[in-house]
Amino acid sequence: MTVRSYFLPRSLPEALGLLEERAPELLVMAGGTVAMPLINDGLSLPEAVMGLRLAGLGRLERSGDTLRIGATATLTQLLNQDAVPMLREAARNTASWSIRNMGTVGGNLFTPPPGGDVAVALLALDASVTLASTRGERVLPIGEFQTGFMSNALTPDELLVEISVPIRSEPTAYVKFGRKHANTPAVVTVAVRLEWDGERVAVARIALGAVGPHPIRARAAEDLLA
């Protein structure tokens, strides 16, 4: 273990101030289900770690036609909401109950394939993410946030603070194929959302997980359906 300093900010401004002061050597951790295995295996050797559990980012609330999910809201919290059924199904298919109790929605976006089951659903749902720094906030479509294998659009002084998901009534489907029925890495995960215009498909969203460097859209298939 190389960690010499551990910070536990009690607010978002405090967390952003610490990040501005100590980035990029500061490792940011929420539930720890992604970061701790890397540290324990010697693949990540941070000297300073910042935990976000007490930074006030754990809310999950409906605001009009949007479900707002704080970055440190747990996967178990997703199981207990009914505004977006696909997210509930994605959380149910993610890991074990103990991991769901610790793992966060924001952290799931940093999980490399074949993990990131919730991230696949968020992509099909046209979710967006809010990134914050001491300079202000910016909002990105989730498809622009993940840029490669374990890489993203965050600048060194930014934190992912919220995920916004439109609440819609169109039919959705979520299927995770693995080698076991439960608590298994995905061979492929498929999330689909269809918007209808009468008997025609007006908009199709098909997201795939575990088949690329991060969750991806099957755009050619979407175009064939629409």
Secondary structure, 3 states (H helix, E strand, C coil): CCCCEEECCCCHHHHHHHHHHHCCCEEEECCCCCHHHHHHCCCCCCCEEEECCCCCCCCEEEECCEEEEECCCEHHHHHCCCCCHHHHHHHHCCCCHHHHHHCEHHHHCCCCCCCCHHHHHHHHCCCEEEEEECCEEEEEEHHHHEEECCEECCCCCCEEEEEEEECCCCCEEEEEEECCCCCCCEEEEEEEEEEEECCEEEEEEEEEECCCCCCEECHHHHHHHC
